[in-house]
């Protein structure tokens, strides 16, 4: 069964819809490159240290670790190319770092995108990964 993620971003009062499937990790990357997701509005007025505190406690922390272990186990067995995912992770880190000047949040967000990016070609479905994806594309930082 093919996993499908839908990306929604609001630009100039228009709703942009892009379906991201196993074959279209590059579409997710393009949305980041074009600042259609992960832009200054997402981080405006947010206490980033509080977000980090929430993410470092239960239930978010254990759910993230579980999702990571699931994806890594499948990833290791299937051995797809890491090049696109690594590019996305680095792009997200630099983008968030430039927007926030906060390297710890940049690391967390880039780790999230690595997890999302790996799940797409694997077709791996996980509730937290979907929640993170949906939060990011709607302009919010994921938290439970």
Biotite code that builds the C-alpha atoms (Angstrom):
import biotite.structure as struc

atoms = struc.array([
    struc.Atom([0.000, 0.000, 0.000], chain_id="A", res_id=1, res_name="UNK", atom_name="CA", element="C"),
    struc.Atom([1.470, 3.321, -1.043], chain_id="A", res_id=2, res_name="UNK", atom_name="CA", element="C"),
    struc.Atom([1.699, 5.973, 1.651], chain_id="A", res_id=3, res_name="UNK", atom_name="CA", element="C"),
    struc.Atom([0.459, 9.379, 0.601], chain_id="A", res_id=4, res_name="UNK", atom_name="CA", element="C"),
    struc.Atom([1.077, 12.619, 2.451], chain_id="A", res_id=5, res_name="UNK", atom_name="CA", element="C"),
    struc.Atom([-0.743, 15.764, 1.444], chain_id="A", res_id=6, res_name="UNK", atom_name="CA", element="C"),
    struc.Atom([0.932, 19.107, 1.786], chain_id="A", res_id=7, res_name="UNK", atom_name="CA", element="C"),
    struc.Atom([-1.043, 22.260, 2.174], chain_id="A", res_id=8, res_name="UNK", atom_name="CA", element="C"),
    struc.Atom([0.571, 25.680, 2.312], chain_id="A", res_id=9, res_name="UNK", atom_name="CA", element="C"),
    struc.Atom([-1.167, 29.026, 2.196], chain_id="A", res_id=10, res_name="UNK", atom_name="CA", element="C"),
    struc.Atom([0.446, 31.520, -0.164], chain_id="A", res_id=11, res_name="UNK", atom_name="CA", element="C"),
    struc.Atom([-1.053, 34.884, -1.023], chain_id="A", res_id=12, res_name="UNK", atom_name="CA", element="C"),
    struc.Atom([-4.489, 33.729, 0.117], chain_id="A", res_id=13, res_name="UNK", atom_name="CA", element="C"),
    struc.Atom([-4.314, 30.737, -2.201], chain_id="A", res_id=14, res_name="UNK", atom_name="CA", element="C"),
    struc.Atom([-4.289, 27.169, -1.029], chain_id="A", res_id=15, res_name="UNK", atom_name="CA", element="C"),
    struc.Atom([-1.478, 25.187, -2.566], chain_id="A", res_id=16, res_name="UNK", atom_name="CA", element="C"),
    struc.Atom([-2.008, 21.435, -2.645], chain_id="A", res_id=17, res_name="UNK", atom_name="CA", element="C"),
    struc.Atom([0.737, 19.013, -3.445], chain_id="A", res_id=18, res_name="UNK", atom_name="CA", element="C"),
    struc.Atom([0.472, 15.282, -3.010], chain_id="A", res_id=19, res_name="UNK", atom_name="CA", element="C"),
    struc.Atom([3.741, 13.870, -1.763], chain_id="A", res_id=20, res_name="UNK", atom_name="CA", element="C"),
    struc.Atom([4.124, 10.176, -2.459], chain_id="A", res_id=21, res_name="UNK", atom_name="CA", element="C"),
    struc.Atom([7.013, 7.779, -2.469], chain_id="A", res_id=22, res_name="UNK", atom_name="CA", element="C"),
    struc.Atom([8.186, 9.204, -5.780], chain_id="A", res_id=23, res_name="UNK", atom_name="CA", element="C"),
    struc.Atom([7.945, 12.855, -4.804], chain_id="A", res_id=24, res_name="UNK", atom_name="CA", element="C"),
    struc.Atom([10.249, 13.578, -1.910], chain_id="A", res_id=25, res_name="UNK", atom_name="CA", element="C"),
    struc.Atom([11.622, 16.251, -4.220], chain_id="A", res_id=26, res_name="UNK", atom_name="CA", element="C"),
    struc.Atom([8.256, 18.083, -4.004], chain_id="A", res_id=27, res_name="UNK", atom_name="CA", element="C"),
    struc.Atom([8.590, 18.349, -0.232], chain_id="A", res_id=28, res_name="UNK", atom_name="CA", element="C"),
    struc.Atom([12.146, 19.624, -0.670], chain_id="A", res_id=29, res_name="UNK", atom_name="CA", element="C"),
    struc.Atom([10.979, 22.179, -3.242], chain_id="A", res_id=30, res_name="UNK", atom_name="CA", element="C"),
    struc.Atom([8.375, 23.535, -0.823], chain_id="A", res_id=31, res_name="UNK", atom_name="CA", element="C"),
    struc.Atom([11.114, 24.127, 1.744], chain_id="A", res_id=32, res_name="UNK", atom_name="CA", element="C"),
    struc.Atom([13.431, 25.657, -0.876], chain_id="A", res_id=33, res_name="UNK", atom_name="CA", element="C"),
    struc.Atom([10.699, 28.087, -1.951], chain_id="A", res_id=34, res_name="UNK", atom_name="CA", element="C"),
    struc.Atom([9.820, 28.996, 1.680], chain_id="A", res_id=35, res_name="UNK", atom_name="CA", element="C"),
    struc.Atom([6.302, 27.730, 1.127], chain_id="A", res_id=36, res_name="UNK", atom_name="CA", element="C"),
    struc.Atom([6.694, 25.841, 4.390], chain_id="A", res_id=37, res_name="UNK", atom_name="CA", element="C"),
    struc.Atom([9.155, 26.698, 7.165], chain_id="A", res_id=38, res_name="UNK", atom_name="CA", element="C"),
    struc.Atom([9.036, 30.458, 6.830], chain_id="A", res_id=39, res_name="UNK", atom_name="CA", element="C"),
    struc.Atom([9.335, 33.376, 9.253], chain_id="A", res_id=40, res_name="UNK", atom_name="CA", element="C"),
    struc.Atom([5.622, 33.376, 10.080], chain_id="A", res_id=41, res_name="UNK", atom_name="CA", element="C"),
    struc.Atom([5.939, 29.913, 11.574], chain_id="A", res_id=42, res_name="UNK", atom_name="CA", element="C"),
    struc.Atom([8.413, 31.069, 14.213], chain_id="A", res_id=43, res_name="UNK", atom_name="CA", element="C"),
    struc.Atom([7.098, 34.586, 14.924], chain_id="A", res_id=44, res_name="UNK", atom_name="CA", element="C"),
    struc.Atom([6.213, 35.181, 18.560], chain_id="A", res_id=45, res_name="UNK", atom_name="CA", element="C"),
    struc.Atom([6.868, 31.608, 19.674], chain_id="A", res_id=46, res_name="UNK", atom_name="CA", element="C"),
    struc.Atom([8.870, 30.765, 22.789], chain_id="A", res_id=47, res_name="UNK", atom_name="CA", element="C"),
    struc.Atom([11.178, 28.220, 21.177], chain_id="A", res_id=48, res_name="UNK", atom_name="CA", element="C"),
    struc.Atom([12.656, 27.098, 24.498], chain_id="A", res_id=49, res_name="UNK", atom_name="CA", element="C"),
    struc.Atom([9.169, 26.158, 25.712], chain_id="A", res_id=50, res_name="UNK", atom_name="CA", element="C"),
    struc.Atom([8.616, 24.134, 22.543], chain_id="A", res_id=51, res_name="UNK", atom_name="CA", element="C"),
    struc.Atom([11.884, 22.321, 23.185], chain_id="A", res_id=52, res_name="UNK", atom_name="CA", element="C"),
    struc.Atom([10.862, 21.628, 26.797], chain_id="A", res_id=53, res_name="UNK", atom_name="CA", element="C"),
    struc.Atom([7.582, 20.066, 25.640], chain_id="A", res_id=54, res_name="UNK", atom_name="CA", element="C"),
    struc.Atom([9.362, 17.933, 23.077], chain_id="A", res_id=55, res_name="UNK", atom_name="CA", element="C"),
    struc.Atom([11.909, 16.698, 25.620], chain_id="A", res_id=56, res_name="UNK", atom_name="CA", element="C"),
    struc.Atom([9.208, 15.339, 27.940], chain_id="A", res_id=57, res_name="UNK", atom_name="CA", element="C"),
    struc.Atom([6.560, 12.631, 27.739], chain_id="A", res_id=58, res_name="UNK", atom_name="CA", element="C"),
    struc.Atom([4.672, 11.725, 25.718], chain_id="A", res_id=59, res_name="UNK", atom_name="CA", element="C"),
    struc.Atom([6.372, 13.455, 22.777], chain_id="A", res_id=60, res_name="UNK", atom_name="CA", element="C"),
    struc.Atom([9.888, 12.220, 23.471], chain_id="A", res_id=61, res_name="UNK", atom_name="CA", element="C"),
    struc.Atom([9.063, 8.518, 23.718], chain_id="A", res_id=62, res_name="UNK", atom_name="CA", element="C"),
    struc.Atom([6.729, 8.650, 20.715], chain_id="A", res_id=63, res_name="UNK", atom_name="CA", element="C"),
    struc.Atom([9.425, 10.357, 18.631], chain_id="A", res_id=64, res_name="UNK", atom_name="CA", element="C"),
    struc.Atom([12.029, 7.759, 19.641], chain_id="A", res_id=65, res_name="UNK", atom_name="CA", element="C"),
    struc.Atom([9.606, 4.935, 18.807], chain_id="A", res_id=66, res_name="UNK", atom_name="CA", element="C"),
    struc.Atom([8.868, 6.436, 15.371], chain_id="A", res_id=67, res_name="UNK", atom_name="CA", element="C"),
    struc.Atom([12.598, 6.906, 14.756], chain_id="A", res_id=68, res_name="UNK", atom_name="CA", element="C"),
    struc.Atom([13.378, 3.282, 15.643], chain_id="A", res_id=69, res_name="UNK", atom_name="CA", element="C"),
    struc.Atom([10.563, 2.002, 13.407], chain_id="A", res_id=70, res_name="UNK", atom_name="CA", element="C"),
    struc.Atom([11.744, 4.004, 10.407], chain_id="A", res_id=71, res_name="UNK", atom_name="CA", element="C"),
    struc.Atom([15.415, 3.198, 10.952], chain_id="A", res_id=72, res_name="UNK", atom_name="CA", element="C"),
    struc.Atom([14.693, -0.541, 11.150], chain_id="A", res_id=73, res_name="UNK", atom_name="CA", element="C"),
    struc.Atom([12.802, -0.479, 7.853], chain_id="A", res_id=74, res_name="UNK", atom_name="CA", element="C"),
    struc.Atom([15.322, 1.937, 6.288], chain_id="A", res_id=75, res_name="UNK", atom_name="CA", element="C"),
    struc.Atom([18.275, -0.285, 7.155], chain_id="A", res_id=76, res_name="UNK", atom_name="CA", element="C"),
    struc.Atom([16.595, -3.317, 5.600], chain_id="A", res_id=77, res_name="UNK", atom_name="CA", element="C"),
    struc.Atom([15.541, -1.576, 2.390], chain_id="A", res_id=78, res_name="UNK", atom_name="CA", element="C"),
    struc.Atom([18.688, 0.546, 1.874], chain_id="A", res_id=79, res_name="UNK", atom_name="CA", element="C"),
    struc.Atom([17.192, 3.293, -0.301], chain_id="A", res_id=80, res_name="UNK", atom_name="CA", element="C"),
    struc.Atom([19.337, 6.246, -1.316], chain_id="A", res_id=81, res_name="UNK", atom_name="CA", element="C"),
    struc.Atom([19.995, 8.642, 1.530], chain_id="A", res_id=82, res_name="UNK", atom_name="CA", element="C"),
    struc.Atom([21.113, 11.499, -0.733], chain_id="A", res_id=83, res_name="UNK", atom_name="CA", element="C"),
    struc.Atom([17.724, 13.239, -1.115], chain_id="A", res_id=84, res_name="UNK", atom_name="CA", element="C"),
    struc.Atom([16.824, 12.814, 2.548], chain_id="A", res_id=85, res_name="UNK", atom_name="CA", element="C"),
    struc.Atom([20.201, 14.125, 3.685], chain_id="A", res_id=86, res_name="UNK", atom_name="CA", element="C"),
    struc.Atom([19.856, 17.147, 1.385], chain_id="A", res_id=87, res_name="UNK", atom_name="CA", element="C"),
    struc.Atom([16.383, 17.857, 2.838], chain_id="A", res_id=88, res_name="UNK", atom_name="CA", element="C"),
    struc.Atom([17.662, 17.511, 6.416], chain_id="A", res_id=89, res_name="UNK", atom_name="CA", element="C"),
    struc.Atom([20.544, 19.925, 5.803], chain_id="A", res_id=90, res_name="UNK", atom_name="CA", element="C"),
    struc.Atom([18.311, 22.371, 3.929], chain_id="A", res_id=91, res_name="UNK", atom_name="CA", element="C"),
    struc.Atom([15.824, 22.407, 6.800], chain_id="A", res_id=92, res_name="UNK", atom_name="CA", element="C"),
    struc.Atom([18.579, 22.912, 9.381], chain_id="A", res_id=93, res_name="UNK", atom_name="CA", element="C"),
    struc.Atom([20.048, 25.897, 7.529], chain_id="A", res_id=94, res_name="UNK", atom_name="CA", element="C"),
    struc.Atom([16.601, 27.367, 6.788], chain_id="A", res_id=95, res_name="UNK", atom_name="CA", element="C"),
    struc.Atom([15.406, 27.174, 10.396], chain_id="A", res_id=96, res_name="UNK", atom_name="CA", element="C"),
    struc.Atom([18.763, 28.339, 11.727], chain_id="A", res_id=97, res_name="UNK", atom_name="CA", element="C"),
    struc.Atom([18.646, 31.415, 9.476], chain_id="A", res_id=98, res_name="UNK", atom_name="CA", element="C"),
    struc.Atom([15.061, 32.160, 10.513], chain_id="A", res_id=99, res_name="UNK", atom_name="CA", element="C"),
    struc.Atom([15.465, 31.644, 14.260], chain_id="A", res_id=100, res_name="UNK", atom_name="CA", element="C"),
    struc.Atom([19.172, 31.923, 15.077], chain_id="A", res_id=101, res_name="UNK", atom_name="CA", element="C"),
    struc.Atom([18.356, 29.022, 17.430], chain_id="A", res_id=102, res_name="UNK", atom_name="CA", element="C"),
    struc.Atom([20.458, 25.968, 16.586], chain_id="A", res_id=103, res_name="UNK", atom_name="CA", element="C"),
    struc.Atom([18.753, 23.573, 18.977], chain_id="A", res_id=104, res_name="UNK", atom_name="CA", element="C"),
    struc.Atom([15.323, 24.093, 17.414], chain_id="A", res_id=105, res_name="UNK", atom_name="CA", element="C"),
    struc.Atom([17.004, 23.850, 14.007], chain_id="A", res_id=106, res_name="UNK", atom_name="CA", element="C"),
    struc.Atom([18.351, 20.435, 14.966], chain_id="A", res_id=107, res_name="UNK", atom_name="CA", element="C"),
    struc.Atom([14.973, 19.209, 16.201], chain_id="A", res_id=108, res_name="UNK", atom_name="CA", element="C"),
    struc.Atom([13.136, 20.393, 13.094], chain_id="A", res_id=109, res_name="UNK", atom_name="CA", element="C"),
    struc.Atom([15.754, 18.961, 10.732], chain_id="A", res_id=110, res_name="UNK", atom_name="CA", element="C"),
    struc.Atom([15.591, 15.630, 12.586], chain_id="A", res_id=111, res_name="UNK", atom_name="CA", element="C"),
    struc.Atom([11.803, 15.689, 12.151], chain_id="A", res_id=112, res_name="UNK", atom_name="CA", element="C"),
    struc.Atom([12.176, 16.296, 8.420], chain_id="A", res_id=113, res_name="UNK", atom_name="CA", element="C"),
    struc.Atom([14.717, 13.496, 8.157], chain_id="A", res_id=114, res_name="UNK", atom_name="CA", element="C"),
    struc.Atom([12.159, 11.184, 9.758], chain_id="A", res_id=115, res_name="UNK", atom_name="CA", element="C"),
    struc.Atom([9.377, 12.442, 7.467], chain_id="A", res_id=116, res_name="UNK", atom_name="CA", element="C"),
    struc.Atom([11.715, 12.272, 4.460], chain_id="A", res_id=117, res_name="UNK", atom_name="CA", element="C"),
    struc.Atom([12.696, 8.679, 5.171], chain_id="A", res_id=118, res_name="UNK", atom_name="CA", element="C"),
    struc.Atom([9.106, 7.580, 5.731], chain_id="A", res_id=119, res_name="UNK", atom_name="CA", element="C"),
    struc.Atom([8.000, 8.820, 2.286], chain_id="A", res_id=120, res_name="UNK", atom_name="CA", element="C"),
    struc.Atom([10.088, 6.482, 0.079], chain_id="A", res_id=121, res_name="UNK", atom_name="CA", element="C"),
    struc.Atom([9.534, 3.639, 2.532], chain_id="A", res_id=122, res_name="UNK", atom_name="CA", element="C"),
    struc.Atom([5.776, 4.109, 2.535], chain_id="A", res_id=123, res_name="UNK", atom_name="CA", element="C"),
    struc.Atom([6.019, 3.794, 6.320], chain_id="A", res_id=124, res_name="UNK", atom_name="CA", element="C"),
    struc.Atom([3.027, 5.105, 8.224], chain_id="A", res_id=125, res_name="UNK", atom_name="CA", element="C"),
    struc.Atom([3.241, 6.293, 11.812], chain_id="A", res_id=126, res_name="UNK", atom_name="CA", element="C"),
    struc.Atom([0.778, 8.480, 13.705], chain_id="A", res_id=127, res_name="UNK", atom_name="CA", element="C"),
    struc.Atom([3.433, 10.841, 15.086], chain_id="A", res_id=128, res_name="UNK", atom_name="CA", element="C"),
    struc.Atom([5.173, 11.243, 11.729], chain_id="A", res_id=129, res_name="UNK", atom_name="CA", element="C"),
    struc.Atom([1.834, 12.145, 10.141], chain_id="A", res_id=130, res_name="UNK", atom_name="CA", element="C"),
    struc.Atom([1.104, 14.579, 12.997], chain_id="A", res_id=131, res_name="UNK", atom_name="CA", element="C"),
    struc.Atom([4.505, 16.242, 12.570], chain_id="A", res_id=132, res_name="UNK", atom_name="CA", element="C"),
    struc.Atom([4.054, 16.439, 8.807], chain_id="A", res_id=133, res_name="UNK", atom_name="CA", element="C"),
    struc.Atom([0.575, 17.926, 9.112], chain_id="A", res_id=134, res_name="UNK", atom_name="CA", element="C"),
    struc.Atom([1.732, 20.448, 11.716], chain_id="A", res_id=135, res_name="UNK", atom_name="CA", element="C"),
    struc.Atom([4.673, 21.617, 9.649], chain_id="A", res_id=136, res_name="UNK", atom_name="CA", element="C"),
    struc.Atom([2.690, 22.043, 6.466], chain_id="A", res_id=137, res_name="UNK", atom_name="CA", element="C"),
    struc.Atom([0.013, 23.991, 8.340], chain_id="A", res_id=138, res_name="UNK", atom_name="CA", element="C"),
    struc.Atom([2.671, 26.339, 9.732], chain_id="A", res_id=139, res_name="UNK", atom_name="CA", element="C"),
    struc.Atom([2.957, 24.964, 13.279], chain_id="A", res_id=140, res_name="UNK", atom_name="CA", element="C"),
    struc.Atom([5.748, 23.388, 15.272], chain_id="A", res_id=141, res_name="UNK", atom_name="CA", element="C"),
    struc.Atom([4.725, 19.881, 16.321], chain_id="A", res_id=142, res_name="UNK", atom_name="CA", element="C"),
    struc.Atom([3.928, 19.208, 19.958], chain_id="A", res_id=143, res_name="UNK", atom_name="CA", element="C"),
    struc.Atom([1.473, 16.953, 21.746], chain_id="A", res_id=144, res_name="UNK", atom_name="CA", element="C"),
])
